[in-house]
């Protein structure tokens, strides 16, 4: 095997699909993302600001909010226009690494 060949997935010489090139999402498309964090001042605005960094057309009026049962956490659903897997990966990383964010789905 040379360095340009990919290992076979079934042992019969068929190349393994490149997971970075395959996507179940057709781009561009509307893509909802759920973000959860403590119900604090500025949380929704912070999520909207991060979304806008990755989708300049993001419309904050489409944000959906849902309180936790106890009311101490807030679920924020943003819907962005996804243009690539890289964009989505970068957005998930930015949201997940923010100190106000607990979970991103």
C-alpha positions in Angstrom: 0.0 0.0 0.0 1.4 3.4 -0.9 0.9 6.5 1.2 -1.8 7.8 -1.1 -4.1 4.7 -0.8 -6.7 4.6 1.9 -7.2 1.4 4.0 -10.1 -0.7 2.9 -13.2 -0.9 5.0 -14.2 -4.4 4.0 -10.8 -6.0 3.3 -11.7 -6.2 -0.4 -9.9 -3.1 -1.6 -12.8 -0.7 -1.4 -11.7 2.6 0.2 -13.2 3.7 3.5 -15.4 6.8 3.1 -13.8 10.0 4.3 -16.0 11.1 7.3 -15.0 14.7 6.7 -16.5 14.7 3.2 -19.8 12.9 3.9 -22.6 14.8 5.5 -26.3 14.0 6.1 -27.0 17.7 6.0 -27.6 19.4 2.7 -26.0 22.9 2.7 -27.2 25.5 3.0 -30.0 24.6 5.3 -31.8 25.9 8.4 -30.3 24.2 11.4 -31.7 24.4 15.0 -29.2 24.2 17.9 -30.3 23.9 21.6 -28.1 25.7 24.1 -28.6 25.4 27.9 -27.2 27.4 30.6 -28.0 29.1 33.9 -30.9 31.6 33.7 -28.9 34.8 34.1 -28.9 38.2 32.7 -27.2 38.3 29.3 -27.3 34.6 28.5 -29.7 34.9 25.6 -27.9 37.9 24.2 -24.5 36.0 24.5 -25.9 33.0 22.6 -27.3 35.3 19.9 -24.0 37.2 19.6 -22.1 33.9 19.1 -24.7 32.7 16.5 -24.3 35.9 14.6 -20.5 35.5 14.4 -21.0 32.3 12.4 -24.2 33.3 10.6 -24.4 37.0 9.7 -28.0 36.5 8.6 -29.0 35.1 12.0 -32.4 36.5 13.1 -32.6 36.8 16.9 -36.4 37.1 16.7 -36.5 33.4 15.9 -35.0 32.4 19.2 -37.1 30.0 21.3 -36.8 29.9 25.1 -37.8 27.2 27.6 -37.3 27.4 31.4 -36.2 24.3 33.3 -38.7 22.9 35.7 -37.1 24.5 38.7 -36.6 27.8 36.7 -32.9 28.0 37.3 -31.8 27.0 33.8 -32.8 28.2 30.4 -33.0 26.4 27.1 -32.3 28.6 24.1 -33.0 27.2 20.6 -31.4 29.1 17.8 -31.9 28.4 14.2 -29.0 29.3 11.9 -28.4 28.9 8.2 -25.8 26.2 8.1 -23.4 26.6 5.1 -20.8 23.9 5.9 -19.8 21.2 8.4 -16.8 23.4 9.4 -19.1 26.3 10.2 -21.3 24.0 12.4 -18.3 22.5 14.2 -16.8 25.9 14.9 -20.1 27.2 16.2 -20.5 24.2 18.5 -17.0 24.7 19.8 -17.6 28.4 20.4 -20.9 27.8 22.2 -19.5 24.8 24.2 -16.4 26.7 25.4 -18.4 29.8 26.6 -18.5 29.9 30.5 -22.2 30.7 30.5 -23.1 27.6 28.5 -23.7 24.2 30.1 -24.8 22.0 27.2 -25.1 22.4 23.4 -27.3 19.9 21.4 
